[in-house]
């Protein structure tokens, strides 16, 4: 199964990487790998995590206070809707749609 990022999810992911890198050298890279590890778990077991909204699930990262919100689609695979800090407004991503995707997965 492949995955792709919604453009806004990709932007927030990159912003978080930059933030962690500015806090400590190498921490941004650690965050990058942690989120990609989370995405790999999603790709391997897409229905393993609880539904938050109709068709949208959340998988938590292990090391950082982030969740990856995603939906699965027969043809498109996994669509990452948000790479969300867990203290952020939980509904901020709800306007994002499948029509605005950016392919990134393998």
N, CA, C and O atoms as a MOPAC input file, in Angstrom:
PM7 MOZYME 1SCF
protein

 N      0.84500 1    -1.18000 1     0.00000 1
 C      0.00000 1     0.00000 1     0.00000 1
 C      0.88800 1     1.24000 1     0.00000 1
 O      1.94900 1     1.24800 1     0.62500 1
 N      0.46400 1     2.26900 1    -0.68800 1
 C      1.22000 1     3.51200 1    -0.75100 1
 C      0.61400 1     4.54900 1     0.19400 1
 O     -0.45800 1     4.34000 1     0.76200 1
 N      1.31300 1     5.65700 1     0.34900 1
 C      0.76300 1     6.75500 1     1.14200 1
 C      1.06600 1     8.06900 1     0.44300 1
 O      1.98700 1     8.16700 1    -0.36900 1
 N      0.27400 1     9.07000 1     0.77600 1
 C      0.49900 1    10.41200 1     0.25900 1
 C      0.09900 1    11.40100 1     1.34400 1
 O     -0.70300 1    11.09300 1     2.22500 1
 N      0.66900 1    12.58000 1     1.26100 1
 C      0.38200 1    13.64900 1     2.21600 1
 C     -0.58300 1    14.64700 1     1.59300 1
 O     -0.44900 1    15.01400 1     0.42600 1
 N     -1.54700 1    15.07600 1     2.37800 1
 C     -2.29400 1    16.27700 1     2.02300 1
 C     -1.26800 1    17.41000 1     2.06400 1
 O     -0.40400 1    17.39500 1     2.94100 1
 N     -1.32000 1    18.38500 1     1.16500 1
 C     -0.30500 1    19.45700 1     1.16500 1
 C     -0.16200 1    20.18000 1     2.50700 1
 O      0.94900 1    20.53700 1     2.89800 1
 N     -1.25900 1    20.39600 1     3.20600 1
 C     -1.17300 1    21.07300 1     4.50200 1
 C     -0.52900 1    20.16200 1     5.55500 1
 O      0.17800 1    20.64600 1     6.43900 1
 N     -0.76300 1    18.87000 1     5.46800 1
 C     -0.12700 1    17.92800 1     6.38900 1
 C      1.37500 1    17.88600 1     6.13300 1
 O      2.17000 1    17.84100 1     7.07100 1
 N      1.75800 1    17.90100 1     4.85500 1
 C      3.17900 1    17.92100 1     4.50500 1
 C      3.84100 1    19.18500 1     5.04600 1
 O      4.94700 1    19.12700 1     5.58200 1
 N      3.17400 1    20.31500 1     4.90700 1
 C      3.72200 1    21.59300 1     5.39000 1
 C      3.87500 1    21.59300 1     6.90600 1
 O      4.88700 1    22.06500 1     7.42400 1
 N      2.88200 1    21.06900 1     7.62400 1
 C      3.00100 1    21.07000 1     9.08100 1
 C      4.06100 1    20.08100 1     9.55100 1
 O      4.71600 1    20.30800 1    10.56800 1
 N      4.23100 1    18.98800 1     8.81900 1
 C      5.28500 1    18.02200 1     9.13300 1
 C      6.64900 1    18.67800 1     8.97700 1
 O      7.50000 1    18.55700 1     9.85800 1
 N      6.86300 1    19.36800 1     7.86900 1
 C      8.14100 1    20.04900 1     7.62800 1
 C      8.40000 1    21.14600 1     8.65800 1
 O      9.53400 1    21.33000 1     9.10200 1
 N      7.36000 1    21.86400 1     9.03300 1
 C      7.49500 1    22.91800 1    10.03900 1
 C      7.91100 1    22.33000 1    11.39200 1
 O      8.74400 1    22.90100 1    12.09500 1
 N      7.32400 1    21.18900 1    11.74700 1
 C      7.68200 1    20.53500 1    13.01300 1
 C      9.12000 1    20.02000 1    12.97700 1
 O      9.83300 1    20.10100 1    13.97700 1
 N      9.54700 1    19.49200 1    11.83000 1
 C     10.94000 1    19.05400 1    11.69000 1
 C     11.87200 1    20.23400 1    11.93400 1
 O     12.83700 1    20.12300 1    12.69000 1
 N     11.58300 1    21.36000 1    11.29500 1
 C     12.41000 1    22.56300 1    11.46400 1
 C     12.42200 1    23.03600 1    12.91700 1
 O     13.46100 1    23.43500 1    13.44200 1
 N     11.25600 1    22.98600 1    13.55800 1
 C     11.17400 1    23.40200 1    14.95400 1
 C     12.07000 1    22.53200 1    15.83100 1
 O     12.86200 1    23.05300 1    16.61700 1
 N     11.95000 1    21.22000 1    15.70300 1
 C     12.76000 1    20.32600 1    16.54000 1
 C     14.24600 1    20.46500 1    16.23400 1
 O     15.08100 1    20.36800 1    17.13300 1
 N     14.57400 1    20.69100 1    14.97200 1
 C     15.98900 1    20.88100 1    14.61400 1
 C     16.53300 1    22.16700 1    15.23800 1
 O     17.69900 1    22.23200 1    15.62600 1
 N     15.67500 1    23.19400 1    15.32900 1
 C     16.11500 1    24.45000 1    15.94300 1
 C     16.29600 1    24.31100 1    17.45700 1
 O     17.05100 1    25.06800 1    18.06800 1
 N     15.60400 1    23.34700 1    18.05300 1
 C     15.74600 1    23.09400 1    19.49800 1
 C     17.04700 1    22.37400 1    19.81200 1
 O     17.72200 1    22.68500 1    20.79300 1
 N     17.38700 1    21.41400 1    18.97200 1
 C     18.60400 1    20.62300 1    19.19100 1
 C     19.00400 1    19.97800 1    17.87400 1
 O     18.18500 1    19.37200 1    17.18300 1
 N     20.25900 1    20.11900 1    17.55000 1
 C     20.76400 1    19.53400 1    16.30400 1
 C     20.51600 1    18.02400 1    16.28200 1
 O     20.85600 1    17.31800 1    17.23200 1
 N     19.92800 1    17.54500 1    15.20500 1
 C     19.63300 1    16.12400 1    15.05400 1
 C     18.24000 1    15.72000 1    15.52200 1
 O     17.74900 1    14.65200 1    15.15800 1
 N     17.59800 1    16.57000 1    16.32900 1
 C     16.27300 1    16.23300 1    16.84100 1
 C     15.21500 1    16.28200 1    15.73100 1
 O     14.25600 1    15.51100 1    15.74500 1
 N     15.39700 1    17.18100 1    14.78600 1
 C     14.48800 1    17.23900 1    13.63700 1
 C     14.55400 1    15.96200 1    12.82300 1
 O     13.52900 1    15.45700 1    12.36500 1
 N     15.75000 1    15.44300 1    12.64500 1
 C     15.92300 1    14.18200 1    11.92100 1
 C     15.28000 1    13.02900 1    12.70400 1
 O     14.65000 1    12.15200 1    12.11400 1
 N     15.44000 1    13.03300 1    14.02200 1
 C     14.80000 1    12.01200 1    14.86000 1
 C     13.28200 1    12.06200 1    14.69800 1
 O     12.62500 1    11.02700 1    14.58200 1
 N     12.73800 1    13.27400 1    14.69400 1
 C     11.29700 1    13.44600 1    14.52300 1
 C     10.85000 1    12.92300 1    13.15600 1
 O      9.84200 1    12.22300 1    13.05100 1
 N     11.60300 1    13.26500 1    12.11400 1
 C     11.30300 1    12.78600 1    10.76300 1
 C     11.19900 1    11.26000 1    10.74100 1
 O     10.22300 1    10.71000 1    10.23100 1
 N     12.19700 1    10.58400 1    11.28900 1
 C     12.20300 1     9.12200 1    11.27700 1
 C     11.09000 1     8.53600 1    12.15200 1
 O     10.51700 1     7.50000 1    11.81500 1
 N     10.79000 1     9.18800 1    13.25900 1
 C      9.70500 1     8.71500 1    14.12200 1
 C      8.36300 1     8.79700 1    13.40100 1
 O      7.57100 1     7.85600 1    13.46900 1
 N      8.09700 1     9.89600 1    12.71900 1
 C      6.83200 1    10.03000 1    11.99000 1
 C      6.77000 1     9.02500 1    10.84300 1
 O      5.72100 1     8.42800 1    10.60000 1
 N      7.88500 1     8.83400 1    10.13700 1
 C      7.87000 1     7.84600 1     9.05600 1
 C      7.71400 1     6.41900 1     9.59600 1
 O      7.12700 1     5.57100 1     8.92400 1
 N      8.22000 1     6.15100 1    10.76900 1
 C      7.98900 1     4.85000 1    11.40400 1
 C      6.50200 1     4.68500 1    11.73100 1
 O      5.93800 1     3.60500 1    11.55200 1
 N      5.88300 1     5.74200 1    12.20500 1
 C      4.44800 1     5.72500 1    12.49100 1
 C      3.66000 1     5.48200 1    11.20600 1
 O      2.71700 1     4.69100 1    11.19000 1
 N      4.05000 1     6.16100 1    10.13800 1
 C      3.37100 1     5.96900 1     8.84800 1
 C      3.55000 1     4.53400 1     8.35500 1
 O      2.62000 1     3.96300 1     7.78600 1
 N      4.70700 1     3.95200 1     8.56100 1
 C      4.92500 1     2.56900 1     8.13400 1
 C      4.00000 1     1.61100 1     8.89700 1
 O      3.48100 1     0.65700 1     8.31800 1
 N      3.79600 1     1.86700 1    10.19200 1
 C      2.85400 1     1.04400 1    10.95800 1
 C      1.44800 1     1.17600 1    10.39100 1
 O      0.70300 1     0.19900 1    10.31300 1
 N      1.09100 1     2.40200 1     9.99400 1
 C     -0.22700 1     2.63700 1     9.39700 1
 C     -0.36400 1     1.87000 1     8.08500 1
 O     -1.37600 1     1.20700 1     7.85400 1
 N      0.64800 1     1.95800 1     7.23100 1
 C      0.61800 1     1.27500 1     5.93700 1
 C      0.52100 1    -0.24400 1     6.14400 1
 O     -0.20300 1    -0.92500 1     5.41700 1
 N      1.24100 1    -0.76300 1     7.12200 1
 C      1.23000 1    -2.20500 1     7.39100 1
 C     -0.10400 1    -2.68300 1     7.98200 1
 O     -0.56300 1    -3.78400 1     7.67800 1
 N     -0.71500 1    -1.85300 1     8.82100 1
 C     -1.94900 1    -2.23400 1     9.52300 1
 C     -2.92700 1    -1.05600 1     9.51100 1
 O     -3.17500 1    -0.46500 1    10.56200 1
 N     -3.48200 1    -0.70300 1     8.36100 1
 C     -4.26300 1     0.52800 1     8.24000 1
 C     -5.52700 1     0.60400 1     9.09500 1
 O     -6.00000 1     1.70400 1     9.37900 1
 N     -6.07400 1    -0.51000 1     9.50300 1
 C     -7.30600 1    -0.47900 1    10.29000 1
 C     -7.08100 1    -0.76800 1    11.76900 1
 O     -8.03300 1    -1.03900 1    12.50100 1
 N     -5.83800 1    -0.71200 1    12.21000 1
 C     -5.51200 1    -1.06500 1    13.59100 1
 C     -5.81200 1     0.03700 1    14.59700 1
 O     -5.91200 1    -0.24500 1    15.79200 1
 N     -5.95500 1     1.26800 1    14.15900 1
 C     -6.12700 1     2.37600 1    15.09900 1
 C     -7.56200 1     2.86800 1    15.09300 1
 O     -8.28000 1     2.68700 1    14.11000 1
 N     -7.98400 1     3.49200 1    16.18800 1
 C     -9.39200 1     3.87100 1    16.34000 1
 C     -9.81600 1     4.99700 1    15.39300 1
 O     -9.02300 1     5.85600 1    15.00700 1
 N    -11.09200 1     4.95300 1    15.04200 1
 C    -11.68200 1     6.01800 1    14.22600 1
 C    -11.87300 1     7.25900 1    15.08900 1
 O    -12.35500 1     7.17300 1    16.21900 1
 N    -11.49400 1     8.40800 1    14.54900 1
 C    -11.74700 1     9.69100 1    15.21100 1
 C    -12.97700 1    10.35500 1    14.62600 1
 O    -13.73800 1    11.02200 1    15.32600 1
 N    -13.15300 1    10.16100 1    13.34700 1
 C    -14.22400 1    10.77800 1    12.59100 1
 C    -14.57600 1     9.78300 1    11.49000 1
 O    -13.89100 1     8.77100 1    11.34800 1
 N    -15.58700 1    10.02900 1    10.73500 1
 C    -15.96900 1     9.10800 1     9.67400 1
 C    -14.80600 1     8.85800 1     8.73000 1
 O    -14.38300 1     9.75600 1     8.00200 1
 N    -14.29300 1     7.64200 1     8.74400 1
 C    -13.21600 1     7.26000 1     7.84300 1
 C    -11.84000 1     7.78600 1     8.18500 1
 O    -10.90600 1     7.58900 1     7.40800 1
 N    -11.67700 1     8.44900 1     9.32100 1
 C    -10.38500 1     9.02700 1     9.70800 1
 C     -9.90800 1     8.37600 1    10.99500 1
 O    -10.64200 1     8.29300 1    11.98000 1
 N     -8.66400 1     7.91700 1    10.96800 1
 C     -8.05400 1     7.25900 1    12.12100 1
 C     -6.82300 1     8.03700 1    12.58600 1
 O     -6.29400 1     8.88300 1    11.86400 1
 N     -6.37800 1     7.73200 1    13.81200 1
 C     -5.18200 1     8.37800 1    14.34800 1
 C     -4.26000 1     7.33300 1    14.94300 1
 O     -4.67600 1     6.48300 1    15.73000 1
 N     -2.99100 1     7.41800 1    14.54800 1
 C     -1.94200 1     6.57600 1    15.10700 1
 C     -0.95000 1     7.50100 1    15.81100 1
 O     -0.48100 1     8.47200 1    15.21900 1
 N     -0.63400 1     7.20900 1    17.05200 1
 C      0.27300 1     8.05400 1    17.82900 1
 C      1.72600 1     7.65900 1    17.59400 1
 O      2.05000 1     6.48300 1    17.43100 1
 N      2.59100 1     8.66700 1    17.58000 1
 C      4.02400 1     8.38800 1    17.51700 1
 C      4.46900 1     7.95300 1    18.90900 1
 O      3.78100 1     8.21800 1    19.89600 1
 N      5.60900 1     7.29200 1    18.98700 1
 C      6.07700 1     6.79600 1    20.28100 1
 C      6.86100 1     7.83500 1    21.07000 1
 O      6.68500 1     7.95700 1    22.28300 1
 N      7.71500 1     8.57600 1    20.40200 1
 C      8.64900 1     9.42900 1    21.12200 1
 C      8.20700 1    10.88300 1    21.25100 1
 O      8.57800 1    11.55900 1    22.21100 1
 N      7.42600 1    11.36400 1    20.30600 1
 C      7.01300 1    12.76800 1    20.27300 1
 C      5.51000 1    12.86200 1    20.48800 1
 O      4.78200 1    11.91600 1    20.18900 1
 N      5.02900 1    14.00800 1    21.01100 1
 C      3.59000 1    14.14600 1    21.28600 1
 C      2.80100 1    14.48200 1    20.01900 1
 O      2.17200 1    15.53600 1    19.92700 1
 N      2.84600 1    13.58000 1    19.05600 1
 C      2.18900 1    13.79000 1    17.76700 1
 C      1.35800 1    12.57600 1    17.39900 1
 O      1.66100 1    11.44500 1    17.77900 1
 N      0.30600 1    12.84500 1    16.64900 1
 C     -0.50200 1    11.80000 1    16.06400 1
 C     -0.55800 1    12.00100 1    14.56100 1
 O     -0.55000 1    13.13600 1    14.08500 1
 N     -0.61500 1    10.91800 1    13.81800 1
 C     -0.77800 1    10.98500 1    12.37300 1
 C     -2.23200 1    10.62800 1    12.08500 1
 O     -2.67400 1     9.51200 1    12.35700 1
 N     -2.96600 1    11.58500 1    11.53200 1
 C     -4.35400 1    11.37200 1    11.16900 1
 C     -4.39900 1    10.98600 1     9.70300 1
 O     -3.73400 1    11.60500 1     8.87300 1
 N     -5.18200 1     9.96300 1     9.38200 1
 C     -5.16800 1     9.44600 1     8.01900 1
 C     -6.49700 1     8.80600 1     7.66200 1
 O     -7.30300 1     8.47100 1     8.53000 1
 N     -6.70300 1     8.64500 1     6.36900 1
 C     -7.82100 1     7.86700 1     5.86000 1
 C     -7.26800 1     6.91000 1     4.81500 1
 O     -6.20000 1     7.14300 1     4.25000 1
 N     -7.99000 1     5.85100 1     4.56800 1
 C     -7.54600 1     4.88400 1     3.57100 1
 C     -8.52800 1     4.89600 1     2.40400 1
 O     -9.73400 1     5.07200 1     2.57200 1
 N     -7.96100 1     4.70200 1     1.21200 1
 C     -8.75400 1     4.73300 1    -0.01200 1
 C     -8.28800 1     3.60300 1    -0.91300 1
 O     -7.09200 1     3.33900 1    -1.03800 1
 N     -9.24000 1     2.95000 1    -1.52700 1
 C     -8.95100 1     1.77600 1    -2.35000 1
 C     -7.88200 1     2.06300 1    -3.40000 1
 O     -6.93200 1     1.29100 1    -3.53100 1
 N     -8.01600 1     3.14500 1    -4.14400 1
 C     -7.08100 1     3.44700 1    -5.23000 1
 C     -5.88600 1     4.28600 1    -4.78900 1
 O     -4.78100 1     4.09800 1    -5.29600 1
 N     -6.09200 1     5.20500 1    -3.85600 1
 C     -5.02900 1     6.13300 1    -3.45400 1
 C     -4.15500 1     5.61200 1    -2.32100 1
 O     -3.06700 1     6.14100 1    -2.09900 1
 N     -4.59800 1     4.59800 1    -1.60800 1
 C     -3.84300 1     4.09300 1    -0.46500 1
 C     -4.13900 1     4.91600 1     0.77500 1
 O     -5.28300 1     5.31000 1     1.00500 1
 N     -3.12200 1     5.17600 1     1.56700 1
 C     -3.25900 1     5.93700 1     2.80900 1
 C     -3.04000 1     7.41400 1     2.51000 1
 O     -2.03900 1     7.79400 1     1.90300 1
 N     -3.98000 1     8.23900 1     2.93900 1
 C     -3.85900 1     9.69500 1     2.80000 1
 C     -3.60100 1    10.27400 1     4.18500 1
 O     -4.44200 1    10.17100 1     5.07800 1
 N     -2.42400 1    10.88800 1     4.35700 1
 C     -2.07400 1    11.54200 1     5.62600 1
 C     -2.74500 1    12.91100 1     5.62500 1
 O     -2.39900 1    13.78100 1     4.82500 1
 N     -3.70300 1    13.09400 1     6.52300 1
 C     -4.44800 1    14.34500 1     6.60300 1
 C     -3.80500 1    15.35200 1     7.54500 1
 O     -3.95700 1    16.56000 1     7.36200 1
 N     -3.09000 1    14.86100 1     8.54800 1
 C     -2.46700 1    15.76000 1     9.51200 1
 C     -1.34700 1    15.04200 1    10.25400 1
 O     -1.43200 1    13.84800 1    10.53900 1
 N     -0.30000 1    15.79500 1    10.55800 1
 C      0.74100 1    15.37400 1    11.48600 1
 C      0.57200 1    16.36100 1    12.63600 1
 O      1.15600 1    17.44500 1    12.64500 1
 N     -0.24300 1    15.95100 1    13.60400 1
 C     -0.81200 1    16.87300 1    14.57900 1
 C     -0.17000 1    16.76700 1    15.95200 1
 O     -0.06900 1    15.68400 1    16.52900 1
 N      0.26100 1    17.91500 1    16.46000 1
 C      0.68600 1    17.97700 1    17.86100 1
 C     -0.54100 1    17.70500 1    18.71300 1
 O     -1.61300 1    18.24100 1    18.43100 1
 N     -0.41300 1    16.89900 1    19.72800 1
 C     -1.56300 1    16.44200 1    20.49200 1
 C     -2.21100 1    17.51800 1    21.35200 1
 O     -3.29400 1    17.30000 1    21.89500 1
 N     -1.57500 1    18.66500 1    21.48500 1
 C     -2.19500 1    19.76000 1    22.23500 1
 C     -2.86200 1    20.78800 1    21.32600 1
 O     -3.34200 1    21.82000 1    21.79300 1
 N     -2.88800 1    20.50300 1    20.04300 1
 C     -3.50700 1    21.40500 1    19.08400 1
 C     -5.02000 1    21.15600 1    19.05700 1
 O     -5.48500 1    20.08500 1    19.44900 1
 N     -5.78700 1    22.15600 1    18.59000 1
 C     -7.22900 1    22.00800 1    18.41800 1
 C     -7.49700 1    20.73900 1    17.61100 1
 O     -7.01600 1    20.62400 1    16.48400 1
 N     -8.24200 1    19.79800 1    18.14800 1
 C     -8.39000 1    18.50200 1    17.48000 1
 C     -9.18100 1    18.53300 1    16.17100 1
 O     -9.18500 1    17.54100 1    15.44300 1
 N     -9.84200 1    19.63400 1    15.85500 1
 C    -10.66800 1    19.69100 1    14.64700 1
 C    -10.07600 1    20.55300 1    13.53600 1
 O    -10.73300 1    20.74700 1    12.51300 1
 N     -8.88400 1    21.06600 1    13.69400 1
 C     -8.34200 1    22.02200 1    12.72700 1
 C     -8.16300 1    21.44000 1    11.32900 1
 O     -8.14900 1    22.20300 1    10.36300 1
 N     -8.02900 1    20.16100 1    11.18200 1
 C     -7.73000 1    19.49200 1     9.92200 1
 C     -8.97200 1    19.10700 1     9.12000 1
 O     -8.84400 1    18.67300 1     7.97500 1
 N    -10.14800 1    19.25200 1     9.68000 1
 C    -11.35500 1    18.67200 1     9.09300 1
 C    -11.74400 1    19.21800 1     7.71600 1
 O    -12.55700 1    18.60000 1     7.02800 1
 N    -11.20100 1    20.32800 1     7.30500 1
 C    -11.52200 1    20.87500 1     5.97700 1
 C    -10.69600 1    20.22000 1     4.86400 1
 O    -10.96800 1    20.45700 1     3.68700 1
 N     -9.72700 1    19.43000 1     5.19700 1
 C     -8.81800 1    18.83300 1     4.21300 1
 C     -9.51000 1    17.69800 1     3.45800 1
 O    -10.23100 1    16.89300 1     4.04600 1
 N     -9.27800 1    17.64900 1     2.15600 1
 C     -9.95600 1    16.64900 1     1.33100 1
 C     -8.96200 1    15.81900 1     0.53700 1
 O     -7.79100 1    16.17800 1     0.40900 1
 N     -9.43700 1    14.72600 1     0.01900 1
 C     -8.61400 1    13.82600 1    -0.78600 1
 C     -8.21100 1    14.46500 1    -2.11200 1
 O     -7.22300 1    14.04600 1    -2.71600 1
 N     -8.94500 1    15.45700 1    -2.57100 1
 C     -8.65300 1    16.08000 1    -3.85600 1
 C     -7.37800 1    16.90100 1    -3.83300 1
 O     -6.85100 1    17.26300 1    -4.88500 1
 N     -6.87800 1    17.19900 1    -2.64100 1
 C     -5.70700 1    18.05900 1    -2.50300 1
 C     -4.48000 1    17.26700 1    -2.05800 1
 O     -3.77500 1    17.70100 1    -1.14600 1
 N     -4.21300 1    16.14800 1    -2.65900 1
 C     -3.10700 1    15.30600 1    -2.19300 1
 C     -1.83400 1    15.51100 1    -2.96600 1
 O     -1.82900 1    15.98200 1    -4.10300 1
 N     -0.75200 1    15.14100 1    -2.30900 1
 C      0.58200 1    15.19800 1    -2.89500 1
 C      1.18800 1    13.82300 1    -2.73900 1
 O      1.39100 1    13.37000 1    -1.61200 1
 N      1.47700 1    13.15700 1    -3.81100 1
 C      2.00700 1    11.79900 1    -3.74000 1
 C      3.41000 1    11.81000 1    -3.16700 1
 O      4.24300 1    12.63300 1    -3.54600 1
 N      3.66800 1    10.86900 1    -2.23100 1
 C      4.99800 1    10.79600 1    -1.61600 1
 C      5.38300 1     9.36400 1    -1.26000 1
 O      6.55300 1     9.08000 1    -1.00100 1
 N      4.41800 1     8.47700 1    -1.24800 1
 C      4.66200 1     7.14600 1    -0.73500 1
 C      5.18200 1     6.17400 1    -1.78300 1
 O      5.22600 1     6.45200 1    -2.98100 1
 N      5.57200 1     5.02400 1    -1.26200 1
 C      6.05600 1     3.96700 1    -2.15000 1
 C      5.21200 1     2.73700 1    -1.96100 1
 O      5.44700 1     1.72100 1    -2.61400 1

